[in-house]
């Protein structure tokens, strides 16, 4: 799933300072630990924990984030989800014929282009 976040938050996520994202709406209800998310299409994170909140319980649980919640979701009643994550490791994927493929890295792409 692709998540778009503000540039300042994407930088904090990339540096490991910010390890969660707050989302509003029922479309996030099926996200579970182990799910890989793409942050702005630039980096991948693995969900480690998901908390479900009402607006009131979210503001009580994360009072330092009240201004950000008000800014991003001024009139949204919820539900709210706090997605905790860590940087995703490179995962190997098994194909139907049993072979393994890995996501291409930038160095592999550059090497192929040079050939």
N, C-alpha and C positions, 0 to 999 in steps of 0.2 A: 504494500500500500504506500502510495506517495503522500507525504505530508509536506505542505508548504508552511514555512515558519519565517518570521521576520529575520532579516539579515543578522541583527545583533544576537538573536537567539541561536541561529545556525552557527555562528562563530563560537559561542559558548558551548554548544553541543560538540562541535569538532574538537575543542580543546579539553573536553571532559568536565568542564565546570558545571554545565547544566545537564542533568541526567534524567529529566522527565519533561513531558509536554502535556499541557492541559488541553482537552478537546471537549466541545459541547455537541450534543446530538446523539440520537440513537444509532446513527450509522457506525459508531465506534464500539458498539456493544459486543461485537464478536471478536474483537482483538484480544488475544490471550498470550500468556508467556510463551516465548519461543518464536513468535511472529517476527519476521524481518520487515522493517520499515525503511523507506528511503526518505531522507530529509532533503528537500529541495532538489532531488535527483542527483545530489552531490556526494552523499555519504549514507552508509547503511548502519542501522542500529538494530539490536535484538531486544525485544520487549522482555523484561524480567518480572514485572508485576503490573497489575492493573487495579486501580481503585475506582469504584463507582460512587458518585456523590450527587446530592441535590446542590443547588446553588448555596444554600445556607451552610451545609456541612463542608463544602469545598472552601468557602471563605473562612470557616472556623479552623479547618485543617491546615490551610496555607494562607494565613493572614498577610504575610509579606507580598503575596501575589494578588491581593485584592484589586489594586489599581490596574494591573495587567488584565485581569478578568473583566473588570468594568470597561476597559478600553476595547478589548476584543469581542466581548459578548455583552453589550449593554442591556439588551432586553431578552436574552435567552434564558428561559427557565430551567434548561437542562434536559436530560441528565448530563452530568459532567463526568469525564473520565480522565484520570491522571495516569498517563502511560510512562512507567519507569523503564529505562533502558540502559544498555551498555553498547559500546562499539561492536558491530557484528564481525565475526571472524569469517574468513573466506570459507565458503561451504562447497563441498563437492556434491554434485547432483548425479544420481544414477538415471540413465536413460532406459528405455524399454528393453534394449538388447543387452543390458548389463554393463555397458561401458560407462566410464565416469567422465563427466565434463565439469569444468570449473569456469566461473565467470572470467572473462578476459580482463587482464590487468592492463594499465596504460603502457607499461614497458613491453608487454607481449604484442600489443597493437602496433607500437612504434617499430618493434623488431620486424613484424610482418610487412609493414609498409616499406621498410628499407630493403627487403628481399626482392 
